[in-house]
Amino acid sequence: MGLEVDFEKISEEISTSVENLAPEKKRFYRVTTPSLGPSVVRNIEAITTGLKYVIRPMRITIDYPRQVLEQPPWYRGMFRLLENVCIGCSLCDII
């Protein structure tokens, strides 16, 4: 009751149909898989970069109450005036 398939007959039909094609329509494509080398190297580089940032202590963080960050002599503080309410009074130059 099952469906019986004659694979030899099918393969012969396929080969004859391919042979009957015009020469300009016969095209063969070469399929290659990319090598794993470059992708593995990139992944390892990314993992090592991430581990460097996890393991290395942060340089920006200081122990604020006990250690004050030294400012350069030309530093005059931060603006207390808001940029979005600027009226052009040049008060920020005076600070």
MOSULZI-V841688 format. One record per backbone hydrogen bond with DSSP energy under -0.5 kcal/mol. NH is the residue of the N-H (numbers start at 1). CO is the residue of the C=O. If there is no record, write none. Layout:
nh->NH co->CO
nh->NH co->CO
//
This chain:
nh->4 co->2
nh->7 co->5
nh->10 co->6
nh->11 co->7
nh->12 co->8
nh->13 co->9
nh->14 co->10
nh->15 co->11
nh->16 co->12
nh->17 co->13
nh->18 co->14
nh->19 co->15
nh->20 co->16
nh->21 co->18
nh->25 co->22
nh->26 co->22
nh->26 co->23
nh->27 co->25
nh->31 co->29
nh->32 co->30
nh->40 co->36
nh->41 co->37
nh->42 co->38
nh->43 co->39
nh->44 co->40
nh->45 co->41
nh->46 co->42
nh->47 co->43
nh->48 co->44
nh->49 co->45
nh->50 co->46
nh->51 co->47
nh->52 co->48
nh->53 co->49
nh->54 co->50
nh->55 co->51
nh->56 co->52
nh->64 co->62
nh->67 co->63
nh->75 co->72
nh->85 co->82
nh->86 co->83
nh->93 co->90
nh->94 co->90
nh->95 co->91
//
